[in-house]
Amino acid sequence: MKYTHLGRTGLKVSRIVLGTMNFGPQTDEASSHAIMDAALDAGVNFFDTANVYGWGENKGRTEEILGTWFAKGGDRRDKTVLATKVYGNMGTDGAPWPNHDKLSAVNIRRAVDASLKRLQTDHIDLYQFHHVDRSTPWDEIWQAVDVLVQQGKILYAGSSNHAGWHLAQANETAARRGSLGLVSEQCLYNLAERRAEMEVVPAAEAYGLGVIPWSPLHGGLLGGAIRKEREGGGARSGAGRSADALANTSVREQIQAYEDLLDKHGLEPGEVALAWLLTRPGVTGPIVGPRTTWQLESALRAAELELDAELLSALDEIFPGPGPSPEAFAW
């Protein structure tokens, strides 16, 4: 497994990030534990979750599954760089209570203690703001974060789904306070969705943030969607976003060109999509959310896959990015 530093920190993390979103809703506890054991055995040390994962009445269930896995011992917690998130309302009794969501100081304090309890650990390595909170000033957010760092409950703070100017605003505020600020941004970024290259990725690079792409297969679209459709498996289990997207003629033609190109090279679409992200400037590692150990094995192969310049150029032709920033904004 290849490793890199998380942004400008001294923390070394694997270039594949194990996403746990499916643990609980789609993968039972025993199978989830088996996937985490296999990932750790393969050298994957960066695990990502969120307090709301489990969803609905089962919010927090995914963190609980990680907690029972850590409780098995075997240095599982010490070997893992643990990332979770705060923002979503954790109430399960109908209408949300005020101050039980977003990034107020009171909710950050409440949420981190609840996550630590579910995770059965005494600290979180990377505590991420799941979304932008437009009603809470960054000074308040950093005040709360600084206290948690001093208490040893978290080590670093990161963001998710933030615009480039949000990253700048967050880290300029942190700098004025003498705080470390954000060290990572988790954003939607893949071959089929490259808008992050316009502002988010340049801002992250300028401030020394690691970029952690989510949905690297774009909801299954880049995972051999047409091939699976042809084989009768559906574009994605549950006929999700990729099946809907393929109804668009231009999208279907683009994905067909992508799959045809990789067929010529004898490569798997999903593995190439992950490997492509690993060639992008500023990217720490994409988040993979395996529901089975087989899916994990595919992601591990992608981490070792080398894409040559000719193939990278062909991928750019099929999925052209916005161009370099700020030149891409020119008329």
Sequence and secondary structure as in RCSB ss.txt:
>XXXX:A:sequence
MKYTHLGRTGLKVSRIVLGTMNFGPQTDEASSHAIMDAALDAGVNFFDTANVYGWGENKGRTEEILGTWFAKGGD
RRDKTVLATKVYGNMGTDGAPWPNHDKLSAVNIRRAVDASLKRLQTDHIDLYQFHHVDRSTPWDEIWQAVDVLVQ
QGKILYAGSSNHAGWHLAQANETAARRGSLGLVSEQCLYNLAERRAEMEVVPAAEAYGLGVIPWSPLHGGLLGGA
IRKEREGGGARSGAGRSADALANTSVREQIQAYEDLLDKHGLEPGEVALAWLLTRPGVTGPIVGPRTTWQLESAL
RAAELELDAELLSALDEIFPGPGPSPEAFAW
>XXXX:A:secstr
  EEESTTSS EEESSEEE TTBTTTB HHHHHHHHHHHHHTT  EEE  TTTT GGGTTHHHHHHHHHHTT TT
HHHH EEEEEE S    SSS  TTSSTT HHHHHHHHHHHHHHHT S EEEEEE S  TTS HHHHHHHHHHHHH
HTSEEEEEEES  HHHHHHHHHHHHHHT   EEEEEEE BTTB GGGTTHHHHHHHTT EEEEE TTTTTTTTTH
HHHHHTTS SSTTS HHHHHTTSHHHHHHHHHHHHHHHHHT  HHHHHHHHHTTSTTB   EE  SSHHHHHHHH
HHHT    HHHHHHHHHHS    STTGGG  
